[in-house]
Amino acid sequence: MKCSTCGGTLIWDYERGEVVCSSCGLVHYTLTTLECQYYRVNNVEEDSTREQPRSIKPVVSREYRKLLRIYKKTIKLVKNKPWLEVDYNKIINEKKHVHAIKSKASIKAVKNIEEYGYWDIVKKGLEFINSVNPAFLARSERSKYALAYMVAVKLETGRYPSREDVVKIFNISNTSYNRLWSIAEKILKSPQFQPFNSQLENNAVFSS
């Protein structure tokens, strides 16, 4: 059917209960309640025969679940420990939290090592200690680096670095220095270091 005014197509709007022109919007006829009710009943019945959409469950990858477990465990480990910091990028990249949790004191020590250019001598000390017994390196990061530095300087110069230097650079206490000095003595007196011990007195003074 066409609109008598503009010739547009007529549309049955059952929701409004009207027959209107799709072009000019002129209402041509008002549908009865019975007509509208018949449409709604049949429309509902027709819709009920259609296949209902299935509920879609989000797909969570195994890798994501693993990261989520590590994240939750990390949060639990550092809870109520404001002296610790977490490198979340390292957790994502390495999929573990072992080296991602560091104390703020160790972070400061690492920055000092980089600033003063001590990495080479520290790495040399780490190699020395590891060749004797890796168990000596099983301590906090800053203490491990301080011990390596003390041993390496002793091997290079025949004497230990000053207490003030080690305490300042590696951010440790005087008590920690004393304990590390005792450990360094054990390392340097081990049989593996006897060839070095005989040369210590003749070594040139180490310059940092």
C-alpha positions as CSV (number, residue, x, y, z in Angstrom):
1,M,0.0,0.0,0.0
2,K,1.1,3.5,-0.7
3,C,0.7,6.8,1.1
4,S,-2.2,8.8,-0.3
5,T,-0.2,12.0,0.3
6,C,3.3,11.4,-0.9
7,G,3.2,7.9,-2.4
8,G,5.6,6.5,0.2
9,T,5.4,2.9,1.5
10,L,3.2,2.3,4.5
11,I,4.7,0.6,7.6
12,W,2.7,-1.4,10.2
13,D,4.2,-0.2,13.6
14,Y,2.8,-2.7,16.0
15,E,4.8,-1.3,18.9
16,R,3.0,2.0,18.5
17,G,-0.2,0.5,17.2
18,E,-0.2,2.6,14.0
19,V,0.2,2.3,10.2
20,V,2.4,5.2,9.1
21,C,4.1,6.4,5.9
22,S,7.8,5.6,5.8
23,S,8.5,8.8,3.9
24,C,6.3,11.6,5.4
25,G,5.4,9.9,8.7
26,L,1.6,10.5,8.2
27,V,-0.5,8.1,10.3
28,H,-3.0,6.4,8.1
29,Y,-4.5,3.9,10.5
30,T,-4.6,3.1,14.2
31,L,-4.3,-0.6,14.9
32,T,-6.7,-2.3,17.3
33,T,-5.6,-3.8,20.6
34,L,-6.4,-7.2,19.2
35,E,-4.2,-6.7,16.2
36,C,-1.2,-5.6,18.3
37,Q,-1.7,-8.4,20.8
38,Y,-1.9,-11.0,18.0
39,Y,1.4,-9.7,16.6
40,R,3.2,-9.8,20.0
41,V,2.0,-13.3,20.8
42,N,3.1,-14.8,17.5
43,N,6.3,-12.9,17.5
44,V,7.2,-14.3,21.0
45,E,6.3,-17.8,19.8
46,E,8.4,-17.4,16.7
47,D,11.4,-16.2,18.7
48,S,11.1,-19.1,21.1
49,T,11.7,-21.5,18.3
50,R,15.0,-19.9,17.4
51,E,18.2,-21.4,18.7
52,Q,19.2,-19.4,21.8
53,P,22.8,-18.0,21.8
54,R,25.2,-20.0,23.9
55,S,27.0,-18.5,26.8
56,I,30.6,-17.9,25.8
57,K,33.2,-18.5,28.4
58,P,36.4,-16.4,28.2
59,V,39.4,-18.4,27.1
60,V,42.2,-18.1,29.6
61,S,45.6,-19.3,28.3
62,R,47.8,-21.5,30.4
63,E,50.5,-18.9,30.3
64,Y,48.2,-16.3,31.7
65,R,47.1,-18.6,34.5
66,K,50.8,-19.2,35.4
67,L,51.6,-15.5,35.4
68,L,48.6,-14.9,37.6
69,R,49.7,-17.5,40.1
70,I,53.2,-16.0,40.2
71,Y,51.8,-12.5,40.6
72,K,49.6,-13.5,43.5
73,K,52.5,-15.4,45.2
74,T,54.7,-12.3,44.8
75,I,52.1,-10.0,46.3
76,K,51.8,-12.4,49.3
77,L,55.6,-12.4,49.7
78,V,56.0,-8.6,49.8
79,K,52.9,-7.9,51.8
80,N,53.6,-5.6,54.8
81,K,57.3,-5.5,53.8
82,P,57.8,-1.9,52.6
83,W,61.6,-2.4,52.3
84,L,61.1,-4.7,49.3
85,E,60.4,-3.7,45.7
86,V,59.1,-5.9,42.9
87,D,60.2,-5.7,39.2
88,Y,56.9,-6.8,37.6
89,N,58.4,-6.5,34.1
90,K,61.0,-9.2,35.1
91,I,58.2,-11.4,36.3
92,I,56.4,-11.1,33.0
93,N,59.6,-11.7,31.0
94,E,61.1,-14.5,33.0
95,K,57.9,-16.1,34.4
96,K,59.3,-16.3,37.9
97,H,59.7,-14.0,40.9
98,V,63.0,-15.3,42.3
99,H,65.1,-12.3,41.0
100,A,62.2,-9.9,40.7
101,I,62.0,-9.1,44.4
102,K,64.8,-7.0,45.8
103,S,65.3,-5.0,48.9
104,K,65.6,-1.2,48.4
105,A,69.0,-1.4,50.2
106,S,70.3,-3.8,47.5
107,I,68.9,-1.6,44.7
108,K,70.8,1.3,46.1
109,A,73.9,-0.8,46.4
110,V,73.7,-1.8,42.7
111,K,73.3,1.8,41.7
112,N,76.4,2.7,43.7
113,I,78.4,-0.1,42.0
114,E,77.3,1.2,38.6
115,E,78.1,4.8,39.5
116,Y,81.5,4.1,40.9
117,G,82.4,1.7,38.2
118,Y,83.0,-1.3,40.5
119,W,81.3,-4.0,38.4
120,D,84.5,-5.4,36.8
121,I,86.2,-6.0,40.2
122,V,83.0,-7.3,41.7
123,K,82.5,-9.8,38.9
124,K,86.1,-10.9,39.3
125,G,85.5,-11.6,43.0
126,L,82.3,-13.5,42.2
127,E,84.3,-15.8,39.9
128,F,87.0,-16.4,42.5
129,I,84.4,-17.2,45.2
130,N,82.4,-19.4,42.9
131,S,85.5,-21.5,42.1
132,V,86.1,-22.2,45.8
133,N,82.5,-22.8,47.0
134,P,79.3,-21.2,45.5
135,A,77.7,-21.6,49.0
136,F,79.6,-18.5,50.1
137,L,77.5,-16.5,47.7
138,A,74.2,-17.6,49.3
139,R,73.4,-14.3,50.9
140,S,71.6,-11.0,50.2
141,E,72.5,-9.4,46.9
142,R,74.4,-6.4,48.4
143,S,76.3,-8.6,50.9
144,K,77.2,-11.0,48.1
145,Y,78.6,-8.1,46.0
146,A,80.4,-6.6,49.0
147,L,82.1,-9.9,49.8
148,A,83.1,-10.4,46.1
149,Y,84.6,-6.9,46.1
150,M,86.5,-7.4,49.3
151,V,88.0,-10.7,48.1
152,A,88.9,-9.3,44.7
153,V,90.6,-6.3,46.1
154,K,92.5,-8.5,48.6
155,L,93.7,-10.6,45.7
156,E,94.7,-7.6,43.6
157,T,96.4,-5.5,46.3
158,G,97.2,-7.8,49.2
159,R,95.0,-5.8,51.5
160,Y,91.2,-5.4,52.1
161,P,89.4,-2.2,51.0
162,S,88.6,0.3,53.7
163,R,85.6,-0.4,55.9
164,E,84.2,3.1,55.0
165,D,84.4,2.3,51.3
166,V,82.6,-1.0,51.6
167,V,79.9,0.3,54.0
168,K,79.2,3.3,51.8
169,I,79.2,1.7,48.3
170,F,77.4,-1.6,49.2
171,N,75.0,0.0,51.7
172,I,75.8,-2.4,54.6
173,S,76.4,-2.0,58.3
174,N,79.7,-2.2,60.2
175,T,78.5,-5.4,61.7
176,S,77.9,-6.9,58.3
177,Y,81.3,-5.7,57.2
178,N,82.9,-7.6,60.1
179,R,81.0,-10.8,59.3
180,L,81.9,-10.5,55.6
181,W,85.6,-10.0,56.5
182,S,85.6,-13.3,58.5
183,I,84.1,-15.1,55.5
184,A,86.6,-13.5,53.1
185,E,89.4,-14.8,55.4
186,K,88.0,-18.3,55.2
187,I,87.8,-18.1,51.4
188,L,91.3,-16.8,50.9
189,K,92.8,-19.4,53.3
190,S,91.2,-22.3,51.4
191,P,93.5,-24.7,49.5
192,Q,92.2,-23.5,46.2
193,F,93.7,-20.0,46.9
194,Q,97.1,-21.0,48.1
195,P,98.8,-20.1,44.8
196,F,97.2,-16.6,45.1
197,N,98.1,-16.2,48.8
198,S,101.8,-16.6,48.1
199,Q,101.7,-13.7,45.7
200,L,99.5,-11.3,47.7
201,E,102.4,-9.4,49.3
202,N,104.0,-8.7,45.9
203,N,100.9,-7.5,44.1
204,A,100.6,-3.9,42.9
205,V,98.2,-1.5,44.7
206,F,94.7,-1.8,43.3
207,S,93.3,1.4,42.0
208,S,89.5,1.8,41.7
